[in-house]
């Protein structure tokens, strides 16, 4: 029997789709956010939540027992990140992805749509 890999996830953006849609719901019945989905899947491990809002970061850590930082590059274990989820406002997607790629080479980046409003 082979070991199933576990991918370490950095979640950038802790708003509605990041964690807010199901924050006050039964997490076993409603899976409406990235944080809840990844926390319930044994193939993934949330390792850090990133957001500018200290209240959202605090709430994230309280609920998911996971580290939080204001800026992605402040996370001390960047080399351990396999998957980066970008759940920020659309106008920030490009700059967030560029910043991620300056700091780490993840196996994958999942970016909320739209990726951009134009080329």
Buried (B, 14 or more C-beta within 10 A) or exposed (E): EEEEEEBBBBBBBBBEBBBBBBBEEEBEEEBBBBBBBBBEBEEBBBBBBBBEEEEBBBBBBEBBEBBBBEEBEEBEEBEEBBBBBBBBEBEEBBEBBEBBEEBBEBEEBEBBEEEEEEE
